[in-house]
Amino acid sequence: MWWGTAIEAPDPGALAAFYSRLLDWPVVHEEPGTALGARVAAFQPQDNVRVLLDPAGHPFCLCRDDKG
């Protein structure tokens, strides 16, 4: 049985490689094709949250724990 995450993207190989490296998860199936890269989103809602866009333009957040 196949399971995992699938996201529609113009370059699925690049997107898979990006999340694989970001989360240290393996890519279990890959079609030929790719480069790691994200860009900072224009809108940043909080000082301890960084909103970025993955290679397909999907937003995701990196949160910094400022406790301690």
Backbone as ProteinMPNN parsed JSONL, in Angstrom:
{"seq_chain_A": "MWWGTAIEAPDPGALAAFYSRLLDWPVVHEEPGTALGARVAAFQPQDNVRVLLDPAGHPFCLCRDDKG", "coords_chain_A": {"N_chain_A": [[0.846, -1.165, 0.0], [0.576, 2.224, -0.853], [1.42, 5.236, 0.757], [1.476, 8.579, 2.022], [2.382, 12.035, 1.499], [0.974, 14.066, -0.949], [1.324, 16.74, -3.153], [0.036, 19.078, -5.366], [1.994, 20.48, -7.907], [4.017, 22.532, -10.075], [6.611, 21.565, -10.442], [7.063, 18.737, -9.197], [9.187, 17.114, -8.301], [11.161, 18.897, -7.345], [9.736, 20.05, -5.274], [9.272, 17.821, -3.628], [11.94, 17.177, -2.955], [12.634, 19.506, -1.574], [10.896, 19.428, 0.758], [11.711, 16.968, 1.781], [14.386, 17.445, 2.518], [13.995, 19.594, 4.279], [12.425, 18.461, 6.347], [13.77, 16.169, 6.925], [12.835, 13.746, 5.89], [12.416, 10.76, 3.973], [12.32, 10.581, 0.362], [10.167, 8.543, -1.232], [9.309, 7.849, -3.722], [10.102, 8.964, -6.911], [9.939, 10.899, -9.82], [11.781, 11.493, -12.881], [13.552, 14.563, -13.024], [15.091, 19.295, -10.937], [15.597, 21.535, -7.698], [16.467, 22.704, -4.446], [14.771, 25.179, -2.628], [13.433, 28.043, -1.128], [11.474, 30.967, -0.557], [11.271, 34.065, 1.191], [8.194, 35.195, 2.392], [6.275, 38.131, 1.608], [4.57, 39.175, 3.613], [4.915, 39.146, 7.053], [3.744, 37.956, 9.957], [4.457, 37.905, 12.715], [7.126, 38.534, 15.072], [8.524, 36.242, 15.934], [7.908, 34.321, 14.063], [8.516, 33.04, 10.901], [7.387, 33.358, 7.737], [7.469, 31.496, 4.86], [7.728, 30.66, 1.355], [7.326, 27.692, -0.404], [8.98, 25.907, -3.169], [6.824, 25.692, -4.982], [5.221, 27.753, -4.319], [3.588, 27.477, -2.085], [2.664, 28.506, 1.144], [4.5, 28.221, 4.241], [5.342, 27.974, 7.722], [8.024, 28.836, 9.894], [8.715, 28.597, 13.225], [10.114, 30.274, 15.946], [11.273, 29.443, 19.132], [11.262, 31.479, 21.688], [11.579, 31.214, 24.379], [13.566, 31.024, 27.23]], "CA_chain_A": [[0.0, 0.0, 0.0], [1.285, 3.496, -0.892], [0.884, 6.295, 1.609], [2.361, 9.73, 2.114], [1.811, 13.33, 1.178], [1.068, 14.471, -2.349], [0.947, 18.132, -3.339], [0.096, 19.48, -6.763], [3.022, 21.497, -8.113], [4.564, 22.503, -11.429], [7.816, 20.736, -10.414], [6.902, 17.929, -7.991], [10.475, 16.619, -7.818], [11.783, 19.958, -6.551], [8.943, 20.2, -4.057], [9.562, 16.655, -2.791], [13.301, 17.333, -2.441], [12.593, 20.579, -0.593], [10.324, 18.963, 2.019], [12.553, 15.883, 2.27], [15.527, 18.052, 3.208], [13.498, 20.414, 5.373], [11.896, 17.641, 7.435], [14.587, 14.965, 7.037], [12.009, 12.596, 5.526], [12.861, 10.219, 2.685], [11.451, 10.577, -0.809], [10.038, 7.117, -1.522], [9.049, 7.679, -5.151], [10.44, 10.2, -7.588], [10.027, 10.9, -11.274], [12.937, 12.281, -13.301], [13.392, 15.962, -13.099], [14.848, 19.637, -9.52], [16.49, 22.308, -6.831], [15.939, 23.126, -3.154], [14.693, 26.632, -2.547], [12.243, 28.702, -0.605], [11.674, 32.412, -0.486], [10.562, 34.711, 2.298], [6.944, 35.848, 1.993], [6.239, 39.576, 1.859], [3.886, 39.436, 4.884], [5.445, 38.445, 8.219], [2.776, 38.344, 10.983], [4.99, 37.99, 14.073], [8.591, 38.559, 15.138], [9.09, 34.91, 16.128], [7.416, 33.436, 13.003], [8.986, 33.384, 9.56], [6.547, 32.766, 6.695], [8.213, 31.278, 3.628], [6.999, 30.014, 0.265], [8.093, 26.584, -0.967], [9.211, 26.112, -4.597], [5.575, 25.793, -5.735], [4.485, 28.923, -3.855], [2.763, 27.183, -0.918], [3.256, 29.087, 2.343], [4.701, 27.435, 5.445], [5.908, 28.814, 8.779], [9.04, 28.382, 10.828], [8.487, 29.323, 14.469], [11.258, 30.299, 16.862], [10.899, 29.394, 20.537], [12.049, 32.51, 22.352], [11.644, 30.95, 25.823], [14.716, 30.537, 27.72]], "C_chain_A": [[0.895, 1.233, 0.0], [0.632, 4.46, 0.071], [1.91, 7.417, 1.668], [1.622, 10.997, 1.771], [2.01, 13.606, -0.298], [0.552, 15.891, -2.468], [1.074, 18.457, -4.808], [1.108, 20.611, -6.907], [3.531, 21.417, -9.54], [5.836, 21.662, -11.529], [7.782, 19.88, -9.152], [8.212, 17.388, -7.431], [11.176, 17.628, -6.935], [11.053, 20.132, -5.227], [9.2, 19.043, -3.103], [10.95, 16.768, -2.167], [13.35, 18.4, -1.357], [12.08, 20.074, 0.75], [11.114, 17.806, 2.607], [13.726, 16.432, 3.063], [15.092, 18.868, 4.415], [13.129, 19.572, 6.592], [12.718, 16.384, 7.717], [13.736, 13.7, 6.862], [12.497, 12.067, 4.185], [11.837, 10.453, 1.58], [11.366, 9.116, -1.243], [9.712, 6.831, -2.978], [9.321, 9.007, -5.84], [10.51, 9.978, -9.093], [11.248, 11.714, -11.679], [12.66, 13.786, -13.29], [14.312, 16.657, -12.095], [15.82, 20.546, -8.744], [15.789, 22.726, -5.549], [15.869, 24.646, -3.122], [13.363, 27.109, -2.018], [12.531, 30.197, -0.619], [10.811, 32.979, 0.634], [9.33, 35.414, 1.741], [7.0, 37.335, 2.346], [5.625, 39.895, 3.227], [4.455, 38.544, 5.975], [4.617, 38.856, 9.431], [3.337, 38.561, 12.382], [6.515, 37.983, 14.029], [9.204, 37.168, 15.238], [8.586, 33.875, 15.108], [7.955, 33.929, 11.668], [8.106, 32.643, 8.572], [7.392, 32.695, 5.428], [7.3, 30.64, 2.595], [7.887, 28.912, -0.294], [8.25, 26.782, -2.473], [7.952, 26.225, -5.454], [4.736, 27.0, -5.307], [3.568, 28.684, -2.679], [3.419, 27.776, 0.321], [3.442, 28.034, 3.439], [5.418, 28.323, 6.454], [7.0, 28.084, 9.533], [8.885, 29.247, 12.073], [9.695, 29.175, 15.378], [10.719, 30.3, 18.274], [11.804, 30.353, 21.285], [12.122, 32.319, 23.864], [13.066, 30.515, 26.163], [16.033, 30.675, 27.791]], "O_chain_A": [[1.864, 1.297, 0.758], [-0.594, 4.49, 0.184], [3.088, 7.202, 1.386], [0.391, 11.033, 1.753], [3.099, 13.4, -0.833], [-0.519, 16.218, -1.956], [2.091, 18.154, -5.433], [1.094, 21.574, -6.14], [3.484, 20.352, -10.155], [6.116, 21.1, -12.587], [8.393, 20.239, -8.146], [8.341, 17.217, -6.219], [11.725, 17.27, -5.894], [11.677, 20.336, -4.186], [9.333, 19.255, -1.898], [11.121, 16.486, -0.981], [14.023, 18.229, -0.34], [12.739, 20.261, 1.773], [11.181, 17.675, 3.829], [14.029, 15.945, 4.153], [15.747, 18.837, 5.457], [13.471, 19.917, 7.723], [12.405, 15.624, 8.634], [13.898, 12.721, 7.59], [12.947, 12.845, 3.344], [10.634, 10.513, 1.837], [12.383, 8.514, -1.587], [9.828, 5.69, -3.425], [8.832, 10.051, -5.407], [11.071, 8.991, -9.566], [11.712, 12.547, -10.9], [11.525, 14.181, -13.553], [14.317, 17.885, -12.009], [16.99, 20.388, -9.09], [14.608, 23.072, -5.584], [16.807, 25.323, -3.544], [12.303, 26.627, -2.419], [13.683, 30.625, -0.685], [9.76, 32.434, 0.971], [9.409, 36.136, 0.747], [7.696, 37.734, 3.279], [6.105, 40.788, 3.925], [4.475, 37.321, 5.834], [4.755, 39.984, 9.905], [2.761, 39.318, 13.164], [7.119, 37.49, 13.076], [10.281, 36.928, 14.693], [8.819, 32.678, 15.28], [7.854, 35.114, 11.353], [8.084, 31.412, 8.572], [7.954, 33.695, 4.98], [6.225, 30.139, 2.928], [9.05, 29.147, -0.62], [7.701, 27.742, -3.014], [8.002, 26.796, -6.544], [3.667, 27.244, -5.866], [2.829, 29.589, -2.291], [4.614, 27.573, 0.535], [2.661, 27.09, 3.555], [6.035, 29.319, 6.076], [6.916, 26.881, 9.779], [8.918, 30.475, 11.993], [10.228, 28.078, 15.551], [9.809, 31.066, 18.592], [12.983, 30.067, 21.492], [12.67, 33.17, 24.565], [13.675, 29.724, 25.443], [16.703, 29.874, 28.441]]}, "name": "protein", "num_of_chains": 1, "seq": "MWWGTAIEAPDPGALAAFYSRLLDWPVVHEEPGTALGARVAAFQPQDNVRVLLDPAGHPFCLCRDDKG"}
